[in-house]
Amino acid sequence: MTTKIGVILGTSRHPSLGSHLLQYLQRTFPDSADVTYTWLPLRDYPLPFYDHQETPLETPIHDLSTPEQAWLDQLAAQDGYVILSPEYDHAIPGILKNALDFVGPEVDHKPVQIITYSHFSDGGMLAAESMVEILQMLKLLVLPTPVLLWNADDNFTAQGELIATTPNSAHFAQRLQEAFADITFYSRLLATHPYRPLAK
């Protein structure tokens, strides 16, 4: 069984530090016989501000636009997720929050790994913290240890290469390897042993 993991870039800015990091991840984690990745930069999904009458966790949205349907179809096709996000004003970007507002049963009881990055020394910690409650509300299973990449401009080139001689690069590389190993393990485990709610 091939495990399917969706990697979401939670910003539409381009070029950006996030796009450099995404390139690094694409180079570092190629598809294999065991795991395939779907790369989901939000700039590829031009979602409007959420204004449907339905609440997706309770009622399916009946009039999805083409980008909205494509976004939800991609999420539904995955066994687990990695969310890569910057920190904007102590929280996640509005575009990421809006994209999550469309989500309902597509992600129910699937695992998710949080990775945040920042130009500053906190590594996007507050963005990671603000994301946890949102993801738990969507019934995602949030892995317990987020990856925080601080002062990350110094570590990645515009071509998505990790600068090995820069402070923290070895630590970042190790943490990202660990995070992708974790999400692969839990995605495979839960795909082969899916959650089944108790009968009412």
N, C-alpha and C positions, 0 to 999 in steps of 0.2 A: 504493500500500500504506500503510495506516495503522499507525503504530508504537504498540504498547501497552506502557505503563509502569505498574508497580505501585509505589505509594508507601506504605511501611510505617512506621507510628508505633510505635516499640518500647517503649511504656509503656502501662499501663492507667489511670494516674492521670488524673482528670478532675474539675474543670478543672485544667489544668497548663500550664506553659510550652510543653510539646510540643503540646498541643491548640491553643494560640494560634499557634504556628508552622505547624501543619498548615492552619489557616484561612487564614493568609497565603499559603501555597503554593497552596491551592485557588483563591484569588482571583487570584493572579498568573499561574498557569499553567492557563488553561481549556483544554478540549478544542478541537481544530481538525481540519481535514480530514487533517492530516499525523500528528497524535499524539493519543492519548486516554490519560487517566490513570484508574487504579483506586485509590481511596484506601482503605488497609487499616490502620486503627487496631486494634491487637491487642485492645482492649477489646470489639470486635465479634466476636471469635473466642475464646470461653471454653474454651480448651484445658486439659485436665488435665495434671498432671505426666506426662512421657513414661514409660510403663511397658510398652510393647509388647515382645514377645519379639524381633521382627525388628530388624535394623539397616538403616535405610532406604536407605543407600548401596549395600547388597548385596542386600537382599530386600524386595519390596513389603510394606507392612503390610496384613494380611488382614482386620482387624476394626476399621476406622476408625469412630469416632463421627461424627455429622452435622457438628459443628463442625470436627473434624479433616479430614474429607473436603472441606468447604467451603474451608478454609484452603489445602489443597494444590491444589484445583481452581483457585482464584484465582491461585496462584503459577504453575501450569502454563500458564495462559492469557496470561501476560505475555511480552513480548520482552526486558524489562530491568526494573531495580528501582532505587529510591531507598530507603535505610533511614535514617530520622530517629530518633536515639536520644539520650537523656540519658546522663550518666555517674553510676553508682552505685558508690561505693567503688572507684574506679579501674578500673571494668569496665562492661560493658553490663548492663542490668536482667535479673534472672532470667527474667522473662516473655518477653523477647526470645530469650534463650538457649534456653529451653524450646521456643518456637515453631520455632526453627531445628532443634532436635533431631528434629522430625518430617519434615524435608525430605530428599528423595532426588533422583531424576532430574528432578524438575519444573524445576529451575533449572540443569541441567547446561550449562556453557559459555555462560551468559548473563551480560551485564554488570551491575554494581551500583555505584552511587555512594553513598558514606557521607557523611552529614551528622550531626554531633554538636553538642550545645549544653550550656551550663552556666551556673549562676548565678555562676560564678567566672571567673578570668582565663585558665584553660587551655582553655576552649572544648570540654571533653570529649575532649581529645587522647588520654587513656589508654583511654577507651571505644572510640575509633576504632581505636587500635592493637590492642586486644584482639579487635576484631571481624574484623580482616583474616585472621587464621589460621583462624578458624571458617569464614568465607566461602570461603576458598581450599580448605579441606577439602571443602566442598560442591561444588567445581569451578565456583564462580562466578568471573568475571573482574572483579576489583576495580579500579576506575579509580584511577589513581595518586595523585590529590590530593584528600583529604577536605576537606569544608567544616567549619570550626570556628567556632562562634558563641559568643563569650565574653561574660560579663556580659549575657546576652541578655534578661534581665527588663527592662532599661532601654530596649529597642528595640522591643518588640512589645506592643500593647495586648491586653486580654482578648478583643477582637473580631477579633484577627488583623490589625491594621493596623500597618504599620511607621512608627515615629515619625521623620520625616525629619530633625528637628533634633537628634536624639540622636547622640552620638559613635558612630562605627562603622556607622551605619545605611546610609550610601552604599556602604561596603565590603561589608556583608552582602548588600545587594541585588544588587550586581555579582557576588559570588561565587555566589549562588544562581542567577542567570541563566546564568552560565558552566557551573555544574554541570548544570543541566537541559539546556542545549545539548549538553554532552558526552554525557550518558546517552542523549539522543535520537539523536545521531549513531551511537554505538556499538551501540545497540539495533537501529537500522535496518540498519546494516551487517551485523551478525551474524545478523539475521533473514533477510536476503536471501542471505547466504553462510554457512549454518550449518556448524558443525563436524561433520566426518564422521570417526570413528575409523578407523584403518587396519584392514584385514581381517586376522584372525589366521590 
